[in-house]
Amino acid sequence: MKTLTLAAVTAALLTPFLAAQKAAAADAPALEVRFCPGAEARTYPLESRRNIQSLILQNVAVLNHGAAVEITGLDIELVQAGQALDLRRVSGADLAKAAASGPKLQASGMMKLIGFQFCNGALIPDGVTLAGPGLKPNEAMLVSQQPFAWKGARDQVRVTVHGVQGGKPVEAVGVLPIRAGMSKTVFRFPLKGTWFAAVGPTPQTAHRWGVMEEFAFDIARIGADNSSHRGAGAKFDDYYAYGAEVLAAADGKVVSVLDGVAENPDALKKPGESDEAYGERVGQIQMTLMMQGGPAIAGDHVIIDHGNGEYSLYAHLKPGSLKVKPGDLVKAGQPIAQLGSSGNSTEPHLHFQVCDRPDPLNCAGVPINFQGYGLPYADYPRPIQSGDIVVSD
């Protein structure tokens, strides 16, 4: 009888396992589609009476896990009940242009600096190089900020990637749920009186293009002179909004408080300063704050947990004015601080947002279900848009 050696026994045991691994690797998709935010895409009404919705598909990444591949096209479909109702095909020069921004961002270090905009490592893992449309192994192509508008309902984004690998066509599909509607929590406006929603969820203002602040508001006050400040606006007290009482927008539990980030008067526009000169100067200030991280950007702030995975953020508060601490239970309308200009703020205003996590930056925005406010210049009751005058009692 032949005696088996240990090596022979080991080989006999390992052969089926290695064969299965090889087969699994052969069956594994060469391409993978990822999204950021990755859980769902949220909509915001563009025109409520006509049921016109808007969506920004913030980030789509195509990761190559196999041999070199040439991406030839990207089909983005909006789907309702399994039927594709809208199609955007990105190919040729448009695909090359869309893919070009990723390598530049990564090479400049901005991908790391504003990692919150790309869900940090959840979208592009460490060690993966951005490129495209041609992708070598362990490279990825990033396509960002694709806007859509439609009438009616859509429940899914479906992205199909087409490519050629080793002379053969390859394909990958990614699906992201679309969630229409506003927050489960009902919020009151966080300030009393007449206010100006200077920046909001409408695409012509900057917030809509940021993952965490997509549905956020920057709220200022305009005086009888149609300006946000008296005189030259050279100091914080010149601004009509400064020092106003900030109110809890809904019942909840305080989970985070930061007090002590200084206000920077150099961030105010100087009398006689041109828009170009101010933009360059304040851009340098903002870059410095970005490098310091979330607290420097949000400034003095309060975060309240309202349940349902919804957290409200009140940012750029006046130093020393905060009236709450972590663990406090608050009621809607309760004073929590005063409006200020701390952190990344170019003038006194309240930055108010609702997110899915208790972090000013590392979260995904939630559309805010405001109730109990008036829009004196609107044709009918509707959600607040960028540029609205808002009256709240």
LOKOLLUM-191241 format. One record per atom (N, C-alpha, C): z, y, x. Coordinates in steps of 0.02 Angstrom, whole numbers, padded with zeros to 5 digits, always signed. Each point is the difference from the previous one (the first is absolute). Example, Ala and Ser with C-alpha at 12.3 -4.5 7.8 and 13.67 -1.06 7.14 Angstrom:
// LOKOLLUM-191241
+00390-00284+00660
+00000+00059-00045
+00000+00060+00045
-00036+00053-00018
+00003+00059+00042
+00037+00055-00039
// end
This chain:
// LOKOLLUM-191241
+00000-00059+00042
+00000+00059-00042
+00000+00062+00044
-00042+00048-00021
-00006+00061+00041
+00058+00047-00014
+00032+00026+00053
+00055+00047-00007
-00027+00071+00000
+00019+00040-00051
-00021+00070-00003
+00045+00044+00043
-00031+00043+00038
+00039+00048+00040
+00024+00057-00045
+00050+00036+00025
+00027+00058-00037
-00055+00052-00012
-00044+00009+00049
-00054+00049-00007
-00048-00020-00056
-00014-00067-00003
-00045-00025-00051
+00029+00009-00069
+00066-00015-00006
+00033+00008-00065
-00001+00074-00021
+00016+00044+00046
+00001+00072-00014
-00069+00024-00022
-00052-00024+00036
-00068+00020-00018
-00018-00024-00069
+00021-00062-00016
-00016-00028-00065
+00033+00039-00056
+00062+00022+00013
+00035+00039-00051
-00027+00070-00007
-00021+00030+00056
-00021+00070-00001
-00072+00008-00024
-00042-00051+00008
-00071+00008-00016
-00012+00023-00072
+00031-00033-00051
-00011+00023-00068
+00024+00072-00011
+00058+00017+00031
+00028+00067-00007
-00046+00053+00029
-00026-00014+00060
-00045+00048+00033
-00066+00006-00038
-00023-00055-00027
-00062+00001-00039
+00009+00043-00063
+00059-00007-00031
+00014+00040-00060
+00004+00074+00017
+00032+00015+00057
+00004+00070+00022
-00069+00029+00013
-00042-00040+00032
-00068+00023+00016
-00039+00012-00064
+00008-00045-00048
-00036+00008-00064
+00025+00061-00036
+00066+00012+00002
+00028+00059-00034
-00026+00064+00032
-00004+00000+00067
-00025+00059+00035
-00073+00012-00017
-00038-00055-00007
-00071+00007-00018
-00008+00028-00070
+00047-00018-00045
-00004+00023-00069
+00030+00070-00010
+00040+00023+00049
+00031+00066-00007
-00053+00055-00002
+00010+00049-00042
-00050+00054-00004
-00005+00039+00065
-00061+00016+00018
-00010+00040+00061
+00022+00071-00011
-00005+00024-00063
+00017+00069-00017
+00056+00002-00051
+00041+00051+00005
+00055+00010-00048
-00001+00072-00023
+00011+00012-00064
+00003+00067-00029
+00073+00017-00015
+00022+00057+00024
+00068+00024-00014
-00003+00070-00029
+00053+00017-00038
+00005+00066-00031
+00065+00034+00020
+00000+00065-00002
+00061+00041+00008
-00006+00060-00047
+00046+00006-00048
+00054-00045-00018
-00026-00069-00021
+00041-00050+00013
-00024-00068-00009
+00019-00032-00066
+00048+00030-00038
+00022-00032-00062
-00044+00018-00059
-00021+00064-00004
-00039+00023-00057
-00028+00069+00016
-00052+00019-00037
-00027+00068+00002
+00020+00035-00064
+00026+00061+00005
+00023+00037-00059
-00051+00053-00019
-00005+00013-00064
-00046+00051-00026
+00038+00062-00021
-00038+00055-00009
+00029+00061-00029
-00053+00031-00045
+00020+00026-00058
-00049+00028-00047
-00035+00061+00030
-00066+00000-00006
-00039+00061+00014
-00008+00042-00063
-00011-00034-00056
-00008+00034-00064
+00026-00047-00054
+00061+00015-00023
+00035-00048-00043
-00033-00008-00068
-00023+00055-00030
-00027-00004-00068
-00062-00046-00002
-00038-00002+00054
-00060-00041+00003
+00011-00066+00038
+00064-00013+00017
+00019-00063+00034
-00039-00010+00065
-00005+00054+00039
-00034-00004+00065
+00054-00007+00054
-00004-00054+00038
+00049-00016+00051
-00029+00010+00070
+00045+00008+00048
-00021+00006+00070
+00039-00048+00043
-00031-00021+00054
+00031-00047+00047
-00025+00016+00070
+00045-00001+00048
-00019+00004+00071
+00017-00068+00031
-00052-00037+00021
+00011-00061+00038
+00015+00021+00071
+00064+00001+00017
+00022+00033+00061
-00026-00034+00063
+00008-00066+00006
-00020-00034+00062
-00023-00071-00015
-00058-00018+00027
-00025-00069+00001
-00012-00019+00073
+00027-00056+00021
-00012-00024+00068
-00033-00069-00003
-00049-00010+00043
-00034-00064+00007
+00018-00027+00069
+00038-00056+00002
+00023-00029+00063
-00044-00061+00017
-00020-00003+00063
-00042-00056+00023
+00043-00049+00038
+00006-00061-00028
+00040-00052+00032
-00043-00052+00036
-00066+00009-00005
-00045-00050+00030
-00041+00028+00056
-00060-00028+00009
-00046+00024+00051
-00028+00068-00020
-00037+00030+00046
-00028+00067-00012
-00040+00000-00064
+00007+00054-00038
-00034+00006-00065
-00026+00072-00008
-00056+00006-00032
-00028+00066-00017
+00009+00011-00075
+00041+00049-00017
+00010+00017-00071
-00062+00038-00024
-00030-00024-00053
-00062+00031-00025
+00012+00041-00063
+00055-00012-00034
+00012+00038-00061
+00068-00013-00030
+00021+00048-00041
+00065-00003-00034
-00013+00018-00072
+00013-00046-00046
-00007+00014-00072
+00070+00012-00029
+00010+00058-00029
+00063+00016-00034
-00013+00003-00074
+00031-00046-00037
-00011-00005-00072
+00064+00016-00037
-00006+00037-00054
+00055+00010-00047
-00011-00047-00058
+00052-00039-00015
-00007-00056-00046
+00046+00010-00060
-00023-00021-00059
+00042-00002-00060
-00011-00067-00034
+00055-00037-00008
-00002-00065-00033
-00053-00046+00031
-00004+00000+00067
-00046-00044+00035
-00070+00025+00007
-00016+00056-00032
-00069+00027+00003
-00002+00061+00045
-00045+00000+00049
-00009+00057+00044
-00037+00056-00037
+00033+00057-00008
-00029+00056-00038
-00027+00055+00045
+00025+00003+00061
-00022+00051+00047
-00011-00032+00068
-00051+00021+00035
-00015-00027+00067
-00016+00056+00048
+00033+00000+00057
-00018+00043+00056
-00018-00044+00059
-00061+00006+00024
-00023-00040+00056
-00003+00044+00063
+00040-00019+00050
+00002+00037+00062
-00037-00041+00053
-00056+00026+00024
-00039-00037+00049
-00039+00049+00043
-00035-00027+00052
-00042+00042+00042
+00038+00056+00033
-00029+00060-00002
+00030+00058+00032
+00067+00018-00031
+00007-00010-00066
+00063+00015-00033
+00056-00046+00025
-00017-00063+00012
+00050-00047+00026
+00021+00020+00070
-00049+00016+00042
+00015+00020+00069
+00044+00063+00002
-00015+00047-00045
+00039+00062-00003
+00071-00014-00023
+00007-00043-00051
+00066-00016-00027
+00043-00036+00052
-00032-00043+00040
+00037-00039+00050
+00018+00039+00062
-00034+00057+00012
+00006+00036+00063
+00068+00034+00008
+00033+00018-00056
+00062+00038+00006
+00058-00043+00027
-00001-00065-00015
+00055-00043+00021
+00010-00003+00076
-00053-00016+00038
+00009-00001+00073
+00023+00066+00029
-00023+00056-00029
+00021+00065+00025
+00075+00011-00013
+00023-00018-00060
+00070+00007-00016
+00043-00043+00046
-00022-00061+00011
+00039-00045+00042
+00002+00024+00073
-00057+00022+00025
-00003+00023+00070
+00042+00063+00011
+00004+00043-00051
+00038+00062+00007
+00075-00009-00007
+00022-00058-00024
+00070-00012-00012
+00023+00020-00069
-00045+00028-00041
+00020+00022-00067
+00018-00058-00046
-00030-00058+00012
+00017-00058-00041
+00074-00016+00004
+00028+00007+00060
+00071-00012+00009
+00042+00057-00027
-00024+00062+00012
+00038+00059-00019
+00007+00005-00076
-00054-00016-00036
+00002+00002-00073
-00007-00072-00027
+00038-00045+00029
-00003-00069-00019
+00014-00011-00074
+00040+00044-00030
+00016-00006-00071
-00063+00005-00044
-00051+00034+00024
-00061+00007-00039
-00040-00066-00001
+00015-00044+00047
-00036-00064+00006
+00047-00060-00008
+00056+00011-00035
+00049-00053-00013
+00024-00033+00065
+00001+00040+00052
+00023-00023+00066
-00037-00064+00019
+00034-00052+00023
-00034-00060+00024
-00024-00046-00055
+00014+00016-00063
-00021-00044-00055
-00076+00001-00011
-00031+00055+00019
-00073+00005-00009
-00037-00020+00064
+00017+00032+00055
-00031-00015+00065
+00055-00025+00046
+00004-00065+00012
+00054-00027+00042
-00005+00026+00072
+00055+00000+00034
+00001+00018+00071
-00047-00047+00038
-00037+00029+00046
-00046-00039+00041
-00070-00006-00029
-00010+00024-00061
-00066-00001-00030
-00034+00067+00013
-00062-00003+00025
-00037+00060+00018
-00047+00019-00057
-00002+00064-00017
-00045+00024-00052
-00070+00010+00029
-00049-00021-00037
-00070+00005+00021
-00043-00002-00064
-00063-00019+00009
-00044-00009-00058
-00061+00044+00003
-00053-00021-00035
-00006-00059-00042
-00001-00067+00038
-00017+00001+00066
+00005-00061+00039
+00071-00014+00019
+00024-00061-00012
+00069-00018+00015
+00003-00061+00046
+00033+00007+00056
+00015-00056+00044
+00062-00035-00027
+00018-00058+00028
+00062-00033-00021
+00060+00047+00008
+00045-00001-00050
+00060+00041+00000
-00014+00075-00004
-00056+00017-00030
-00015+00070-00016
-00001+00008-00075
+00006+00064-00022
+00001+00014-00072
-00038+00064-00013
-00025+00005-00061
-00034+00061-00022
+00042+00032-00056
+00011+00064+00005
+00040+00037-00048
-00045+00047-00040
+00005-00004-00066
-00035+00046-00045
+00053+00032-00044
+00005+00067+00002
+00055+00035-00033
-00025+00048-00053
+00046+00014-00047
-00005+00055-00049
-00065+00001-00039
-00009-00053-00038
-00058-00005-00045
+00021+00022-00070
-00027+00056-00026
+00021+00025-00066
-00043-00028-00056
+00032-00009-00058
-00035-00024-00060
+00026+00037-00061
-00044+00007-00050
+00020+00026-00066
-00040-00038-00052
+00030-00011-00059
-00033-00037-00053
+00031+00017-00067
-00034-00018-00052
+00025+00007-00068
+00016-00069-00026
+00061-00008-00026
+00021-00064-00026
+00052-00034+00044
-00005-00065+00008
+00050-00039+00037
-00033-00042+00054
+00036-00007+00056
-00018-00046+00053
+00065-00034+00022
-00003-00064+00016
+00061-00036+00018
-00001-00030+00070
-00054+00009+00037
-00004-00032+00065
-00053+00034+00044
+00017+00004+00065
-00050+00018+00050
-00019-00065+00037
-00065-00012+00004
-00024-00060+00037
-00046+00023+00056
+00018-00018+00061
-00039+00019+00059
-00031-00063+00029
-00067+00000+00005
-00037-00055+00030
-00032+00024+00064
+00015-00035+00055
-00027+00017+00065
-00057-00048+00016
-00056+00028+00021
-00058-00041+00020
-00011+00008+00075
-00016-00055+00034
-00012+00003+00071
-00043-00057+00024
-00016+00003+00064
-00039-00053+00033
+00038-00023+00061
+00011-00065+00005
+00039-00029+00055
-00037-00062+00025
-00020+00002+00064
-00037-00056+00028
-00065-00013-00036
-00031+00053-00024
-00064-00007-00035
+00006-00022-00072
+00061-00011-00025
+00011-00022-00069
+00038+00054-00039
-00015+00006-00064
+00036+00049-00041
+00073-00021-00011
+00046+00048+00002
+00070-00013-00015
+00022+00052-00052
+00053-00017-00035
+00023+00043-00053
+00075-00007-00008
+00033+00054-00019
+00072-00002-00015
+00012+00045-00059
+00049-00018-00041
+00017+00038-00060
+00074+00016-00001
+00016+00061-00017
+00069+00021-00010
+00008+00032-00068
+00057-00011-00032
+00012+00025-00067
+00065+00038-00002
+00000+00058-00032
+00060+00042-00006
+00008+00020-00073
+00059-00014-00030
+00010+00021-00070
+00000+00077-00007
-00027+00023-00055
+00004+00071-00018
+00054+00007-00054
+00046+00046+00011
+00052+00012-00049
-00007+00070-00028
-00016+00004-00064
-00005+00064-00033
+00069+00018-00029
+00007+00062-00022
+00063+00021-00030
+00046+00032+00050
+00052+00031-00026
+00047+00038+00041
+00062-00041+00016
+00049+00032+00031
+00062-00034+00018
+00036-00027-00061
+00038-00054+00010
+00042-00027-00054
+00057+00049-00016
+00025+00032+00052
+00053+00050-00010
-00030+00063-00031
+00035+00029-00048
-00020+00064-00028
+00038+00055+00038
-00038+00048+00028
+00029+00053+00041
-00005+00067-00036
+00050+00042+00009
-00005+00069-00018
-00024+00039+00061
-00028+00059-00010
-00021+00041+00056
+00063+00020+00040
-00003-00004+00067
+00062+00009+00040
+00022+00072+00011
-00031+00047-00034
+00018+00071+00006
-00004+00032-00069
+00043+00050-00013
-00002+00036-00063
-00040+00064+00007
-00034+00018-00054
-00036+00064-00001
-00075-00011+00004
-00034+00050+00027
-00073-00001+00006
-00019-00011+00073
-00041-00051+00013
-00016-00021+00067
-00075-00012+00009
-00021-00003+00063
-00070-00011+00017
-00006-00066+00037
-00036-00047-00030
-00014-00065+00032
-00056+00010+00050
+00016+00026+00058
-00051+00021+00048
-00041-00060+00025
+00033-00055+00011
-00034-00061+00024
+00023-00058-00044
-00048-00039-00023
+00017-00056-00043
-00046-00059+00011
-00008-00044-00050
-00038-00062+00008
-00075+00008-00009
-00024+00061-00009
-00072+00009-00009
-00035-00001+00068
-00060-00030+00004
-00030-00013+00066
-00017+00062+00041
-00003+00060-00030
-00018+00058+00040
+00058+00025+00043
+00059-00029-00008
+00057+00019+00042
+00020-00060+00043
+00038+00015+00053
+00009-00048+00054
+00041-00061-00019
+00048+00008-00046
+00045-00055-00015
-00036-00064-00021
-00053+00006-00039
-00032-00059-00029
-00028-00047+00053
-00008+00025+00060
-00031-00040+00053
+00052-00033+00046
+00064+00009-00016
+00054-00030+00039
+00032-00057-00039
+00012-00056+00033
+00026-00059-00034
+00067+00014-00034
+00047+00031+00035
+00067+00009-00028
+00003+00058-00049
-00042+00051+00009
+00004+00060-00041
-00060+00008-00048
-00032-00056-00015
-00062+00002-00040
+00011+00034-00067
+00060-00007-00029
+00013+00028-00066
+00057+00051+00003
+00011+00029+00059
+00055+00047+00011
-00020+00071-00018
+00051+00043-00007
-00011+00070-00015
+00035+00044+00051
-00034+00053+00020
+00031+00056+00036
+00007+00056-00051
+00062+00020-00013
+00014+00046-00055
+00025+00066+00029
-00035+00054-00016
+00017+00068+00023
+00009+00045-00061
+00017+00063+00014
+00009+00048-00055
-00042+00062+00015
-00035+00024-00051
-00042+00060+00006
+00032+00058-00036
+00001+00059+00031
+00030+00059-00030
-00051+00040-00040
+00022+00057-00026
-00043+00043-00040
-00057+00029+00041
+00006-00001+00066
-00052+00026+00043
-00051-00054+00019
+00003-00058-00034
-00044-00058+00013
+00006-00026+00071
+00058+00010+00029
+00014-00025+00067
+00063-00043-00003
+00008-00044+00049
+00060-00042+00002
+00059+00035+00033
-00010+00062+00024
+00053+00035+00036
-00004+00075-00012
+00056+00032+00012
+00004+00073-00001
-00021+00026+00068
-00028+00060+00001
-00016+00032+00063
-00043-00042+00045
+00018-00002+00064
-00041-00035+00049
+00012-00075+00003
+00053-00023-00032
+00015-00072+00003
+00020-00022+00070
+00034+00043+00036
+00017-00015+00070
+00064-00040+00007
+00040-00003-00054
+00062-00039+00003
+00008-00040-00064
+00041-00052+00003
+00005-00047-00056
+00022+00034-00064
+00047+00048+00005
+00026+00033-00059
-00054+00041-00036
-00056+00013+00032
-00055+00036-00033
-00034-00043-00053
+00010-00065+00001
-00038-00046-00043
+00037-00010-00066
-00036+00005-00054
+00029-00004-00067
+00033-00068-00012
-00025-00051+00031
+00026-00068-00011
+00064-00014+00038
+00011+00037+00053
+00053-00018+00048
+00069+00003-00033
+00038-00054+00010
+00069-00003-00025
+00006-00023-00072
-00056-00013-00034
+00004-00024-00069
+00036-00067-00004
+00033-00011-00056
+00037-00062-00010
-00047-00058-00012
+00007-00053+00040
-00040-00060-00008
+00041-00050-00040
-00032-00030-00052
+00034-00044-00046
-00022-00072+00007
+00046-00046-00010
-00019-00071-00003
-00050-00008-00058
-00056-00033+00014
-00053-00005-00050
+00011-00057-00049
+00046-00045+00015
+00017-00056-00045
+00067-00029+00022
+00031-00038-00044
+00062-00034+00018
-00014-00048+00058
+00050-00008+00043
-00009-00048+00055
+00057+00001+00048
-00010-00036+00056
+00050-00005+00052
-00028+00028+00065
+00036+00045+00031
-00021+00030+00064
+00003-00054+00054
-00056-00010+00034
-00001-00051+00053
-00008+00030+00069
-00023+00062+00005
-00011+00030+00066
+00007+00076-00005
+00034+00028+00048
+00008+00073+00004
-00006+00020+00073
-00036+00053+00013
-00003+00029+00067
+00010+00075-00006
+00050+00025+00036
+00016+00072+00001
+00010+00021+00072
-00034+00051+00021
+00009+00025+00068
-00064+00011+00039
-00058-00015-00031
-00063+00016+00032
-00013+00075-00010
-00008+00036+00054
-00006+00073-00005
-00065+00022-00030
+00002+00057-00033
-00061+00034-00023
-00030+00039+00059
-00065+00003+00004
-00034+00032+00056
-00039+00061-00024
+00025+00060+00010
-00035+00060-00023
-00068+00009+00034
-00011-00031+00058
-00065+00005+00034
-00055-00035-00039
+00019-00044-00047
-00050-00035-00040
-00028+00044-00056
+00031+00058-00014
-00026+00046-00050
-00060+00037+00029
-00046+00016-00044
-00057+00040+00021
+00023+00071+00016
-00021+00026+00057
+00021+00066+00021
-00043+00054-00032
+00029+00058-00013
-00039+00055-00029
-00061+00016+00044
-00059+00003-00031
-00061+00016+00036
-00032-00058+00036
+00031-00058+00000
-00026-00059+00035
-00059-00028-00039
-00055-00014+00034
-00058-00028-00034
+00013-00073-00020
-00037-00024-00050
+00008-00069-00022
-00015-00048+00057
-00051+00016+00041
-00019-00043+00055
+00056-00005+00053
+00027+00059+00018
+00053+00001+00051
+00063-00035-00026
+00015+00012-00063
+00059-00033-00029
-00010-00076-00004
-00059-00021-00021
-00014-00071-00005
+00009-00035+00067
-00024+00031+00054
+00007-00030+00066
+00073-00002+00022
+00035+00055-00013
+00070+00003+00022
+00045-00049-00039
-00008-00001-00066
+00042-00044-00039
-00019-00073+00011
-00063-00012+00017
-00021-00068+00015
+00038-00028+00060
+00011+00042+00050
+00038-00021+00059
+00073-00014-00018
+00028+00042-00045
+00069-00011-00022
+00005-00067-00038
-00048-00012-00043
+00001-00062-00039
-00009-00061+00043
-00041+00004+00051
-00010-00056+00045
+00066-00017+00036
+00036+00051+00021
+00065-00012+00032
+00048-00035-00047
+00001+00021-00063
+00043-00032-00049
-00021-00072-00013
-00065-00012-00002
-00025-00068-00011
+00025-00047+00054
+00001+00024+00061
+00021-00041+00056
+00075-00015-00003
+00038+00040-00038
+00072-00011-00007
+00017-00048-00056
-00048-00016-00044
+00011-00050-00051
+00018+00028-00068
+00018-00047-00046
+00010+00015-00070
+00050+00055-00014
+00061-00001+00028
+00048+00053-00016
-00025+00070+00017
-00035+00007+00055
-00026+00065+00019
-00054+00024-00048
-00037-00047-00030
-00053+00018-00047
+00029+00017-00068
+00042-00043-00027
+00029+00013-00066
+00052+00055+00001
+00031+00011+00058
+00053+00049+00004
+00061-00023-00038
+00043+00047-00020
+00058-00018-00040
-00024-00028-00067
+00026-00058-00019
-00027-00031-00060
+00050-00046-00034
-00016-00018-00062
+00039-00047-00039
-00048-00052-00028
+00021-00064+00000
-00038-00053-00032
+00045-00033-00051
-00027-00009-00061
+00038-00029-00056
-00036-00063-00024
+00039-00052-00010
-00025-00064-00026
+00006+00001-00076
-00056-00009-00035
+00000-00001-00073
-00011-00069-00029
+00002-00052+00042
-00016-00067-00024
-00075-00008-00007
-00021-00059-00019
-00071-00016-00009
-00040+00008+00065
+00033+00000+00057
-00035+00011+00063
-00028+00070+00006
+00034+00050-00029
-00024+00070+00000
+00055+00045+00029
-00020+00039+00050
+00046+00044+00036
-00029+00070+00003
+00041+00049-00019
-00023+00070+00004
+00024+00033+00064
-00044+00040+00029
+00015+00036+00062
-00004+00075-00013
+00052+00037+00021
+00003+00073-00004
+00004+00024+00072
-00053+00030+00025
-00005+00015+00072
-00005+00075+00013
+00012+00018+00064
-00001+00069+00025
+00056+00043-00030
+00058-00032-00012
+00055+00035-00032
+00033+00049+00048
+00038+00046-00029
+00035+00051+00040
+00059-00031+00036
+00004+00008+00066
+00056-00030+00038
+00067+00025-00027
+00047-00047-00005
+00067+00016-00022
+00008+00005-00075
-00054-00010-00038
+00004+00009-00073
+00008-00066-00038
-00003-00057+00033
+00000-00063-00035
+00068-00015-00031
-00001-00022-00063
+00061-00009-00039
+00016-00074-00013
-00040-00046+00027
+00010-00071-00014
+00003-00038+00066
+00025-00062-00006
+00004-00044+00058
-00022-00070-00021
-00017-00043+00049
-00021-00068-00017
+00053-00036-00042
-00022-00035-00051
+00045-00035-00045
+00016+00038-00063
-00012+00065-00002
+00014+00040-00060
-00046-00020-00056
+00026-00004-00061
-00040-00009-00060
-00014+00069-00029
-00063+00014-00014
-00019+00066-00025
-00034-00006-00067
+00002+00054-00039
-00032+00003-00065
-00060+00048+00004
-00049-00012-00042
-00058+00045-00003
+00024+00070-00015
-00026+00049+00038
+00019+00070-00008
+00060+00021+00041
+00032-00046+00036
+00057+00017+00042
-00022+00035+00063
+00030+00057+00019
-00019+00033+00063
+00017-00044+00060
-00049-00007+00046
+00013-00041+00059
-00008+00039+00065
-00033+00058-00002
-00012+00039+00062
-00034+00065-00019
-00019+00038+00051
-00039+00061-00010
-00068-00008+00035
-00050+00031-00028
-00067-00001+00029
-00001+00038+00065
-00032-00028+00051
-00002+00031+00066
-00068-00008+00033
+00002-00002+00068
-00062-00005+00038
+00011-00039+00064
+00043-00051-00002
+00014-00040+00060
-00054-00053+00009
-00007-00023+00062
-00049-00051+00015
-00070+00028+00004
-00049-00041-00019
-00071+00020+00004
-00018+00043-00060
+00020+00063+00002
-00009+00045-00056
-00027+00067+00026
-00053+00023-00032
-00030+00064+00021
+00028+00059-00039
+00035-00014-00055
+00037+00052-00036
+00047-00035-00049
+00051+00034-00025
+00047-00033-00046
-00035-00030-00060
+00013-00065-00012
-00027-00036-00057
+00038-00066-00005
-00006-00032-00057
+00029-00067-00008
-00056-00051+00002
+00007-00048+00046
-00045-00058+00000
+00035-00054-00040
-00032-00021-00055
+00029-00051-00044
-00049-00057-00007
+00024-00060+00015
-00043-00059-00007
+00041-00059-00025
-00035-00049-00029
+00031-00063-00020
-00038-00054+00038
+00040-00047+00030
-00029-00052+00042
+00029-00067-00018
-00030-00052+00028
+00024-00068-00014
+00054-00024+00049
+00019+00042+00048
+00053-00017+00047
+00039+00063+00018
+00063-00007+00021
+00042+00058+00015
-00011+00027+00071
-00062+00018+00014
-00018+00027+00065
-00050+00057-00011
+00010+00058+00031
-00045+00056-00012
-00073-00013+00019
-00011-00043+00050
-00067-00011+00026
-00026-00071-00011
+00042-00049+00012
-00022-00069-00002
+00007-00029-00070
-00043+00023-00044
+00001-00021-00070
-00068+00015-00030
-00009-00023-00062
-00061+00015-00038
+00018+00042-00060
-00038+00052-00012
+00015+00046-00054
-00008-00030-00069
+00039+00026-00048
-00001-00022-00070
-00015+00062-00043
-00047-00004-00047
-00014+00057-00044
+00062+00016-00043
+00016+00064-00007
+00063+00021-00029
-00007+00013-00075
+00041-00034-00038
+00001+00008-00073
+00047+00058-00018
-00026+00061+00007
+00039+00059-00018
-00001+00008-00076
+00057+00021-00027
+00006+00016-00071
+00039+00065-00008
-00010+00034-00056
+00041+00059-00015
-00020+00063+00038
-00063+00009+00014
-00024+00059+00035
-00057+00031-00040
-00017+00061+00017
-00056+00034-00033
-00052+00021+00051
-00063+00000-00021
-00056+00024+00041
-00033+00057-00039
+00022+00062+00010
-00024+00055-00041
-00075+00014+00005
-00032-00023+00053
-00072+00014+00008
-00043-00063-00011
+00031-00053-00026
-00038-00061-00014
-00023+00000-00073
-00055-00034-00014
-00026-00004-00068
+00040-00046-00045
+00036-00047+00029
+00037-00050-00038
+00052-00032+00046
+00051-00033-00027
+00049-00033+00043
-00032-00054+00042
+00016-00002+00064
-00030-00048+00047
+00043-00004+00062
-00013-00050+00044
+00036-00002+00064
-00015+00062+00042
+00048+00018+00042
-00006+00059+00043
-00053-00013+00054
-00042+00050+00011
-00052-00004+00051
+00013+00054+00053
-00033-00006+00057
+00004+00051+00052
-00021+00067-00029
+00039+00052+00016
-00016+00067-00021
+00028+00021-00067
+00035-00045-00035
+00028+00017-00066
+00061+00046+00006
+00007+00044-00049
+00063+00035-00012
+00041-00044-00046
+00062-00014+00020
+00043-00046-00037
+00063+00037-00023
+00017-00008-00064
+00060+00030-00027
+00049-00056-00019
+00060+00005+00026
+00051-00051-00013
+00066+00033-00018
+00032-00023-00054
+00064+00027-00022
+00059-00039+00031
// end
